[in-house]
């Protein structure tokens, strides 16, 4: 394992730029991927959320971009607007701190396409970061010169290479030269994702330390059992008990997100409802307010479960359990970013206890059962093994919130 960025042959100006961000030692995913990336090898990298995957691909991209040329040389594909903007913010920060004049631009939907075309023409960014639909649209309109792209990164690969979305990604890749480099990163790389990515690559370096996807070991996992009708009141009591500095509450239904937010704000909890119905600008403003502490709690759908990197999130609450197993990994990973610690708390019914067991088996984690008593969250022995054995529900991907 390489213990320094110097060992990884990273340029001194980039090392200096990282130092200004307080980054002095490469994380395991960075230590494993930077050298092969600098050698122009295709890479498939899996590492838990908050482990530094973004810099794992940005550092070698900065090395390889010829800043004397005003042309597009790197492309980063992301599943959400929020993640695309966040990645571009990191590019700008690294460029400013290192003095390496790499330019970038975000290309996302719900933004005036004519304005984007004008900015592409005027600025000629070295790296574009965006969502797949809008990028493919601009390639077809011949406003993105894909033949100059030397590196493509697929962030959140398990999402973008899912069978329902993979065709768009493949269509983008087909427009680039065959000698381009392709890198795929995600917190979880399923076997079908691995197979899809491998088919697109040339003898890829696979960085996958475990047979199972892993969750950041700095996250403590808890659950509280209650009746479904009591879930909100249980959530409210837990918030009072743990006093989160900054938190995300995940709810599956848009109407329930609104209702939960209204109820919490009635109890003076400084919440904002994040769902797919609000505009891109409102989402961006809300995340910035959340980042700077003006909003303490986001009540959200899974729109913020992927890639949202906000320092200081102490708690993640699951008022509804996620509809897919791997989404628990992404949701809980919003806390404990970098070296920080955090807590993930599921509010569950007796019928859902088998799902908690599935999380424990899938991600090799241990959940602690808690109860709220007298304004304190304390250990509980409410659910005995016998009760858990009796708990029955339908298959996981069907109704999980009975």
Secondary structure in CASP SS format (residue, H / E / C, confidence):
PFRMAT SS
TARGET T0000
AUTHOR 0000-0000-0000
METHOD secondary structure of the structure
MODEL  1
X C 1.00
X C 1.00
X C 1.00
X C 1.00
X C 1.00
X C 1.00
X C 1.00
X C 1.00
X C 1.00
X C 1.00
X C 1.00
X H 1.00
X H 1.00
X H 1.00
X H 1.00
X H 1.00
X H 1.00
X H 1.00
X H 1.00
X H 1.00
X C 1.00
X C 1.00
X C 1.00
X C 1.00
X C 1.00
X C 1.00
X C 1.00
X H 1.00
X H 1.00
X H 1.00
X H 1.00
X H 1.00
X H 1.00
X H 1.00
X H 1.00
X H 1.00
X H 1.00
X H 1.00
X C 1.00
X C 1.00
X C 1.00
X C 1.00
X E 1.00
X E 1.00
X E 1.00
X E 1.00
X C 1.00
X C 1.00
X C 1.00
X C 1.00
X C 1.00
X C 1.00
X H 1.00
X H 1.00
X H 1.00
X H 1.00
X H 1.00
X H 1.00
X H 1.00
X H 1.00
X H 1.00
X H 1.00
X H 1.00
X H 1.00
X C 1.00
X C 1.00
X C 1.00
X C 1.00
X C 1.00
X C 1.00
X C 1.00
X C 1.00
X C 1.00
X E 1.00
X E 1.00
X E 1.00
X E 1.00
X C 1.00
X C 1.00
X C 1.00
X H 1.00
X H 1.00
X H 1.00
X H 1.00
X H 1.00
X H 1.00
X H 1.00
X H 1.00
X H 1.00
X H 1.00
X H 1.00
X H 1.00
X H 1.00
X H 1.00
X H 1.00
X H 1.00
X H 1.00
X H 1.00
X C 1.00
X C 1.00
X C 1.00
X C 1.00
X C 1.00
X E 1.00
X E 1.00
X E 1.00
X E 1.00
X C 1.00
X C 1.00
X C 1.00
X C 1.00
X C 1.00
X H 1.00
X H 1.00
X H 1.00
X H 1.00
X H 1.00
X H 1.00
X H 1.00
X H 1.00
X H 1.00
X H 1.00
X H 1.00
X C 1.00
X C 1.00
X C 1.00
X E 1.00
X E 1.00
X E 1.00
X E 1.00
X C 1.00
X H 1.00
X H 1.00
X H 1.00
X H 1.00
X H 1.00
X H 1.00
X H 1.00
X H 1.00
X H 1.00
X C 1.00
X C 1.00
X C 1.00
X C 1.00
X C 1.00
X H 1.00
X H 1.00
X H 1.00
X C 1.00
X C 1.00
X E 1.00
X E 1.00
X E 1.00
X E 1.00
X E 1.00
X C 1.00
X H 1.00
X H 1.00
X H 1.00
X H 1.00
X C 1.00
X C 1.00
X C 1.00
X C 1.00
X C 1.00
X H 1.00
X H 1.00
X H 1.00
X H 1.00
X H 1.00
X H 1.00
X H 1.00
X H 1.00
X H 1.00
X C 1.00
X C 1.00
X C 1.00
X C 1.00
X C 1.00
X C 1.00
X E 1.00
X E 1.00
X E 1.00
X E 1.00
X E 1.00
X E 1.00
X C 1.00
X C 1.00
X C 1.00
X C 1.00
X H 1.00
X H 1.00
X H 1.00
X H 1.00
X H 1.00
X H 1.00
X H 1.00
X H 1.00
X H 1.00
X C 1.00
X C 1.00
X C 1.00
X C 1.00
X C 1.00
X E 1.00
X E 1.00
X E 1.00
X C 1.00
X C 1.00
X C 1.00
X C 1.00
X C 1.00
X C 1.00
X C 1.00
X C 1.00
X C 1.00
X C 1.00
X C 1.00
X E 1.00
X E 1.00
X E 1.00
X E 1.00
X E 1.00
X E 1.00
X E 1.00
X C 1.00
X C 1.00
X H 1.00
X H 1.00
X H 1.00
X H 1.00
X H 1.00
X H 1.00
X H 1.00
X H 1.00
X H 1.00
X H 1.00
X H 1.00
X H 1.00
X H 1.00
X H 1.00
X H 1.00
X C 1.00
X C 1.00
X C 1.00
X C 1.00
X E 1.00
X E 1.00
X E 1.00
X E 1.00
X C 1.00
X C 1.00
X C 1.00
X H 1.00
X H 1.00
X H 1.00
X H 1.00
X H 1.00
X H 1.00
X H 1.00
X H 1.00
X H 1.00
X H 1.00
X H 1.00
X H 1.00
X H 1.00
X C 1.00
X C 1.00
X C 1.00
X C 1.00
X E 1.00
X E 1.00
X E 1.00
X E 1.00
X C 1.00
X C 1.00
X C 1.00
X C 1.00
X C 1.00
X H 1.00
X H 1.00
X H 1.00
X H 1.00
X H 1.00
X H 1.00
X H 1.00
X H 1.00
X H 1.00
X H 1.00
X H 1.00
X H 1.00
X C 1.00
X C 1.00
X C 1.00
X C 1.00
X C 1.00
X E 1.00
X E 1.00
X E 1.00
X E 1.00
X C 1.00
X H 1.00
X H 1.00
X H 1.00
X C 1.00
X C 1.00
X C 1.00
X C 1.00
X C 1.00
X C 1.00
X C 1.00
X C 1.00
X C 1.00
X C 1.00
X E 1.00
X E 1.00
X E 1.00
X E 1.00
X C 1.00
X C 1.00
X C 1.00
X C 1.00
X C 1.00
X C 1.00
X H 1.00
X H 1.00
X H 1.00
X H 1.00
X H 1.00
X H 1.00
X H 1.00
X H 1.00
X C 1.00
X C 1.00
X C 1.00
X C 1.00
X C 1.00
X C 1.00
X C 1.00
X C 1.00
X C 1.00
X E 1.00
X E 1.00
X E 1.00
X E 1.00
X E 1.00
X E 1.00
X E 1.00
X C 1.00
X H 1.00
X H 1.00
X H 1.00
X H 1.00
X H 1.00
X H 1.00
X H 1.00
X H 1.00
X H 1.00
X H 1.00
X H 1.00
X H 1.00
X H 1.00
X H 1.00
X C 1.00
X C 1.00
X C 1.00
X E 1.00
X E 1.00
X E 1.00
X E 1.00
X E 1.00
X E 1.00
X E 1.00
X C 1.00
X C 1.00
X E 1.00
X E 1.00
X E 1.00
X E 1.00
X C 1.00
X C 1.00
X C 1.00
X C 1.00
X C 1.00
X H 1.00
X H 1.00
X H 1.00
X H 1.00
X H 1.00
X H 1.00
X C 1.00
X C 1.00
X C 1.00
X C 1.00
X C 1.00
X C 1.00
X C 1.00
X C 1.00
X C 1.00
X C 1.00
X C 1.00
X C 1.00
END
